[in-house]
């Protein structure tokens, strides 16, 4: 089953997203900082990174740049999330593979994660919920 690493400093949103993704069969690791996400990714080698654009220690651009600069992390697909009005263009310019506008519901998150995992052929999709 695919392992997802999600980084977000909004603890309630992080918990809800983790629960929704786990109910679909994904293994979900969470971090609340960019540096923590980079360290955790090096340890667990996720199949997908979901990163909020605004987090305290690094923005989404810096997190994506760090992933893309490391040979051990550079091929991990990235789903960026943000409430910024220009979030999608920022994420695309930074090298995110896909983008999800906040607010979103659990079904939208699951569909975006599933689609990106399948599209990048990084890991097979779990069965539909």
C-alpha positions in Angstrom: 0.0 0.0 0.0 1.2 3.5 -0.7 2.9 5.6 2.0 1.9 9.2 2.1 3.8 11.9 3.9 1.7 15.0 4.7 3.2 18.2 6.0 0.8 20.9 7.5 0.9 23.0 10.6 -2.9 23.0 11.0 -3.2 20.1 13.5 -6.9 19.6 13.0 -6.8 19.6 9.2 -3.7 17.2 9.4 -5.6 14.8 11.6 -8.7 14.8 9.4 -6.7 14.3 6.3 -4.7 11.5 7.9 -7.8 9.7 9.0 -9.5 10.0 5.6 -6.5 8.7 3.7 -5.9 5.9 6.1 -9.6 4.8 5.7 -8.8 4.3 2.0 -5.9 2.0 2.9 -3.0 4.4 2.7 -0.2 4.6 5.3 0.1 8.2 6.3 3.0 9.8 8.1 2.6 13.4 9.3 4.9 16.3 10.0 4.2 19.9 11.0 7.4 21.5 9.6 9.2 21.4 6.3 12.5 20.4 7.9 10.7 17.6 9.7 9.1 16.4 6.4 12.5 16.3 4.7 14.0 14.3 7.6 11.0 11.9 7.8 11.0 11.4 4.0 14.6 10.4 4.1 13.7 7.8 6.7 10.4 6.4 5.4 10.7 7.0 1.6 7.1 8.0 0.9 5.3 7.3 -2.4 3.7 10.8 -2.2 4.3 14.1 -0.5 1.4 16.3 0.3 2.6 19.8 1.4 0.8 22.8 2.6 2.2 25.9 1.0 2.5 28.0 4.2 4.2 26.3 7.1 6.2 28.0 9.8 9.8 27.1 9.0 9.7 26.8 5.2 7.2 27.6 2.5 6.1 25.0 0.0 8.6 26.2 -2.6 11.5 25.6 -0.2 10.2 22.1 0.7 9.7 21.1 -3.0 13.2 22.5 -3.9 14.7 20.5 -1.1 13.0 17.3 -2.3 14.0 17.9 -5.9 17.6 18.6 -5.0 18.1 15.3 -3.2 18.7 12.2 -5.4 17.0 10.0 -2.7 13.8 12.2 -2.7 13.7 13.9 -6.1 11.3 11.4 -7.8 8.6 11.5 -5.1 5.5 13.1 -6.5 4.3 16.2 -4.8 0.7 17.4 -4.2 0.7 21.0 -3.0 -2.3 22.4 -1.1 -3.0 26.1 -0.4 -5.7 28.7 0.2 -3.6 31.4 -1.6 -5.4 32.8 -4.6 -2.3 32.2 -6.7 -1.4 28.9 -5.0 -1.6 26.8 -8.1 0.7 28.9 -10.1 3.2 29.1 -7.3 3.1 25.4 -6.8 3.5 24.6 -10.5 6.4 27.0 -10.8 8.0 25.3 -7.8 7.7 21.9 -9.4 4.7 20.4 -7.7 3.1 17.6 -9.7 -0.4 18.6 -8.8 -2.3 21.1 -6.7 -5.4 21.2 -4.5 -7.1 24.5 -3.6 -8.2 24.9 0.1 -10.8 24.5 1.3 -11.3 20.9 0.0 -13.2 17.9 1.3 -11.9 14.5 2.1 -13.2 13.0 -1.2 -11.3 15.7 -3.2 -8.1 15.0 -1.3 -8.4 11.2 -1.8 -9.1 11.6 -5.5 -6.1 13.9 -6.0 -3.8 11.6 -4.1 -5.1 8.5 -5.9 -4.8 10.2 -9.3 -1.3 11.5 -8.7 -0.1 8.1 -7.5 -1.6 6.4 -10.5 -0.4 9.0 -13.0 3.2 8.9 -11.7 3.0 5.1 -11.6 4.6 5.4 -8.2 2.3 3.0 -6.5 -0.9 1.2 -7.5 -4.2 2.7 -6.4 -6.1 1.1 -3.6 -9.7 0.0 -4.2 -12.3 2.6 -4.3 -13.8 3.3 -0.9 
